[in-house]
Amino acid sequence: MIENERITRYLTRLGDRLVAVSPPELNDPVYEYSFTPVNLKEINAFALPGGPMFVHRGMFDAAAVEGEVVGVMAHELAHVLLRHGTANASKAQNPWLQLGQIAGVVGGAVVGGAAGSAIMQGSQFGLGTLLLRYSRDFEKQADLLGAQLMARAGYDPRALARMFETIERESKSSGSGPQWMSSHPNPGNRTAYITKEAELLTIASAADDRDFQPVKSAFASLPPAKSMGDLARGKGDSGGEAPRSVGTPGQPVPPPSSQYRAITGGKIFQAAVPTNWISLPPNSAIKVVPQNGYGQLDGQTVFTHGVEFGVAQAASRDLREATNAWLKAVGQGNPQLRLAGDQQVMRISQRSAISTPLVNPSPLGGRERIRVYTTFLVDGSLFYYLTIVPEDEVENYQQAFQRVGESIRLTEAR
């Protein structure tokens, strides 16, 4: 993420302006909008079901005027208002939209990706991210509603058409094309129908765009932007290196401390974890691990001890069905992952929940025991908490895992 107050405040102001003119019949009161700049070089932006939006630095670098950035943000907001992300996940019966896919930002970073530029981080347990691809029909709907939002906010919708042309040119010149094009296919005649829509709309009083160039200069003062490929190789998105190991996997792991400290997951949850466990920089989920419990082993990233928190898009309104659909998706990347007993009904933060025991080959040899706890968030997405430990160390971790689970408090707005 980008820790720059001027940039963040500016992007939030643009987003709030669009939300303020959105049709009330489409705007769900449970949505919590946020607008986060990301120091990545790809021309991309994406919004997640529930309101969180992320805009890559590359989008600002490519934009000539403020209206072009606002146009893309309006297009993404339209996907949220029209619930396209939720529809896509349901159709695919693949619930991979992670913590932040509804929840947004945890600890100042994207938690999970989707709808545009998510990254397949893939731990040993295989928790990854689904890249939602919008249909051409959804794209046209978002274009037209986005144009209307722009006009109401004081921007000429033709700026959106120009930005799409810029993205198309970049796509052709780069060969592989921007990530935007892979998830936002051109419905055809895009410039023509956006221009026609613009001619039919009345543009409100022109928005004040005097901060656009100073903000572009603020971006230029940041550390060089990383690419999504850099992130996949374990590099941070703020110009530094994210830790790839916590100690040395395979070496002895210290027992959980009897002392606990609080952690928070944005506006979604709070929990307590042993004080000698380390919170990893969030990416596709939040992991908290002991020394030597996470890192590189024999050329792959392994997660052998600790806990993880995340959010997935639910494929059903029935908790058991939603849980099993999500676990099936996880299992596609982990063919040796097996159910290790019956699911049990329990509670998380006073909500009905399900506990699912699993077993998987351990990268340390033998087997590892995984237990996944799931419940619904207010917006219908699936919150999960999982524990992982080698089978021969289960007894040493039972008390710590139980205490972490009992400490979870779901805090998202109702």
N, C-alpha and C positions, 0 to 999 in steps of 0.2 A: 504494500500500500504506500501511498504518498503522504508523508507527514509534513504538510505545508498548509498552514492555516488559511493563507490567502486563496490558494487553489481550491481547497475543500469548501471554504465559505462561498466562493464564486460558483462552484458547481452546484452546491445546495440551493443557492438562490435561483439558478436557472431551472433546476428541477421543481422547486416549490412553485415557481411561476406557472409551470405547465400543469402541475397537480391542481392548482387553484382554479384553472379554467376547464378541468376535465368534467364530463357530464356526471352529475350526481347519481344518476341511475346506474352508472357503471362503476362507481367508486365505492368499494366495500369499506365500511367503517373500521374493520379489523386490520386493514392494511397499514403497515408502518413503512412509509417511504424513506429511503436513504439514498444518497448520491455520492459515490465514492470514486475518486480518481485512482487509477492503477498505473504504476510506472512500467508499462509494457509497450513495446514498440509497434506491435501490430495495430492496424487500423481496425478497431473493434469497440463495441459497447454491447452490454447485455443487461437485461432486467430479469429478475427472478420472480416467480409467483409470490405474491404477498407484498411486493413493493421495492425491495433492494435493487439498485441499479449501479453498475460499474462501468466507467468510461476509461478506456485506455489512453495513455498519453499520445499514442500514435494517431488517434482521432483528432486531437488538437493540432498535432504537427501537420496533418493533412488539410485541415480546415483553413479557408481563406478569411472567413468572417464568422462571427458568433452564430448567425442563423444556421450555418451548416452543422455545427455541433448541436444546437438546439433541435434541429430537424431530426437527427439521429436519436436524440433523447426522447423526442415526441413519438417517434416510431416505436421505440422500445416501451415507452409508457403505454402506448396503445395495445401492445401485446399483453401487458399486464391487465389493463382494463377489460380487454376482450377475452381474458382467461385462456389464451392460446397455449401457454406453457403447461397448464394443468391438463388441457385437452390432449396435448401431445403425449404426455406421460401416461395418461390413462389408455390411449389407443395402443401404445407400445407395450402395455402391460410390463413396463420396466421402470421401476420407481426411482431410478438413480438421480435424485436431485438432493444434494447434501446440504450440510448445515448452513445454512445461509441460503439455500435455495429458497427457503421461505424466510429464514431468520436473518440473513444478510451478513452482518459483520460481527465477527467474534474476535475480541482482542485486537481490533484494528486491521484484520486481514480477511480476505475472501475465504469463506469456509465452504468449500465445495464450489464447483463451477457448474454451469449449465447455460442454456440459451445463448450460446455465442462463443465462449472461449474457455470452457472448463478444461482442466488438464487431467489426464489420466495419471495420477500419482502412483497408484498401485503398490501398496505395502505387501508384505508377505501374506497377509490375510486377504489382500486383494481388494480393498475398498477403493473404488474408483469413481468416476463421474460420467454421467451420460451427457453427451452433447445433443441437445434438442435441436432438431432441424425443422423449421417451419415450412408448411406447405405454401405453394404459390398463392392459393386463395387467402390464407392467413396473412401473407405478405401484403397483398393488395389491400386487405381490410386495414392493416396497420398503417400502410401508406396514407390511405384516405383519412382515417381518424387522426393520424399524426399531423397531416396537413391542416385539418380543422383546429387542432390544439395550437399549432403554430400561429395561425391567423388570430385566434382569440388572445394569444399571449403577446401579439404585436410583431410577429415575424412573417416575412414573405415565404410561403411554402415552397416557392421555386428554389429556395436555398437547399431544401431537402433533395430535390431532383439533381442539383449541381453536385451535392455530396455523393450521391449514388454514382454519378458519372465519374467522379474522382476515384471512387472505390473500384468501379469497373476498369478504369485505366490501369490502376495498380494491379488488379487481378491479371490483366493481359501481360503487363510488363514483367511481373514476377514469376509467371509460369504457373506456380501452384495457387496463387491468388490469396487475398486476405481471408482470414477466418470468417469474416462477416459473410462472404459469398457462399461458404459451405453450409451455413445455417440459415441464410436469408436469400433464397433463390429469387432471381429476377422474374416477376410474373409475366414480363413482356410489355413493351411499350410503357415502361415505368415513367420515363420523363414526360411523355405525352399526357398520360392521364393525371399525373400530379400537377402538371402545368394547367390542364383543363380545370381541375378542381380548384386551383389557386385563383383562376379567373372568376369563379363563381362565389368566392368567399370575400367577406369584408374584413380587412385587416385592422385590428384595433390600433390604438395609438402606438407608434413605433417604440419598441423597447430600447432602453438605454444600454448600449453595447460598448461604452467607453472602456470597460475593464478588460475587454477581450485581449487586446494586444499586450497589456501589462501581465496578464496571466500567462500568455504564451511565453513571455520573457521569463516568468517564474519557472515554467517547465524547463526552459533551456538552462536554468541554473542548477537543476537537479543532477544527481549522478546519472550516467548513461542508462537509458532504458534497457531492460532485459527483454528477451524474447520468450515465447512460451516454451521453446525448445530448451532454453537455459533453465527454466523452472523444472522441466521434466528431468533434467540432469542434476537437480538438487540445488540450484542457485536461487537466492532470494530475489524478490521482485522490487526491492527498494535500493538496489545497487550493491548489496552486500551478499555474503554467502550465508545461507541458512544451514544450521548444523545438520550434517548427514548422519552423524552417529552420536549417541550418548554413551561415552565409554567405548568398550569393545565387546560386541556381542560374542557370546561363547565363554567369556570370563565370568567369574562368580558374581552374582547379583546380590547386593545387600538386602536384608529383610526390610519390610515396610516399617517406617518409623511409627511409634505410638503417638506422635504428635501430628496434628493436621493443620493445613492451611486452606484458605478459601480460594476458589477460582470462579470466574464468571464466563459465561458464553454469550457475550453481547446482551441482548434483551431477552434471551431465551431461557437460560438456566443458570443456577448457582450450584456449587457442590464443594465438598471438602475432600482433600487428597493428602496422603502422607507428606510430611515436610521434606523428606529426602527424595521425592519424586520430582521430575523435571517436566515442565510444560513445553512441548515442542511448538515451534512457530506454526500457527494454523495454516493448513492448505485445503485438503479435501475433507478434513475432520479435525477434531481436537484430540490429540494424544497426550497423556501424562504418563511418564515411564520412569522406572528406577535406573540407576547407573548400570550400563551394559545391557539394557533392555531393548534397545532400538539402534539400528545402524546398518552398516555395510558388512556383509559376511559372504565370502566367496563370490563377490561380484554382484550381489543383489541386496536390496534393502529388506531387512527383516525386522519384525515386531514380535518380540518373544515374551515380554512381561509388561503389564500395565493395563491401562483403561483407555477407552476412546468414546467420544461423544459425537453424535451427528444427527442430521435430519434428512429424511428421504421423502420423496413424493409418494403418497399412499396410492396404491392401485385399487383400493376398495375402501368402503366406509366401515367394513367389518374388520376389527382389529386383528383377528387371527388370519383372515384372508390377506390383509395388507402385509402383515408380518411375513407370511409364507411366500408371498409374491416377491417381496424384497430379498428374502433369504435365497430364493431361487435365482434371482439376478446375481447375488453375491457368489452363489455356487457355480455359475457359468465361468467365472474366472478362477475357481478353486475346485477342480473336479474331484479332489480327494476329501473335501469337506463333508462331514457326515453328521446327521442327527445322533445325539448320544443319550437320548432319553425322552421322556414325555415333556411337552410344554406345560407350564404351570401358570395359572392365573395369579396375579399379585397386584401390587400397587406401586406407582411411582408418583411422588408428590401428590398423594391423595387422588390419583386418577387410576382407572383400571389399566392394567398392564399385563404383558405376557413375558415369561422367561423361557428362553429356548437354549438347551444345552447342546453344544457342538463339539466335535473332535476333528483334529486336522494333524497331518504329519508336522512335526516340529523341525525347523531348520537346524536345531541343535541336536537332532537325533531323537528317536522315540516319538511321542505324540504330545500335542498341546491341547489343553482344554480351553474352550471359548464358551462364554455364556453371554447371550444377547438379550437385553431387556428393551421392550418397545411399548410405547403408548402414543396416543394421539395428541398433537398440539391443537390449540383452539381452531386454527384454520384448516384442520383436517390432515395436515402433513404428519409424518411418522417420526417421532423422536426416538433415538436409540442410544443406549449405553451398553458397551460391551467390555468384558474382562478377558484377558488372555494370559496364560501361564503354562509352562511345561507341566505335563501330567504328574510328574513325581514331586512337584513343588506346590500342588494345589492346597494342601493343608496349611502351608506357611502363609498363604495369601487370602484364605477364606475370610478371616476377620476384617482385613483391610478392604477387600472388595465389598463385603456386606456394609461396612460403615460408609464407604463412598456412595453406594447405592441409596442407603437410607438418608444421606445428606442432600440428595438432589432435590432442588426446588425449581419447578418450572415457573418462569416469571414473565412469559410473553403476554402482551396486552390481550385482554378479552374483548 
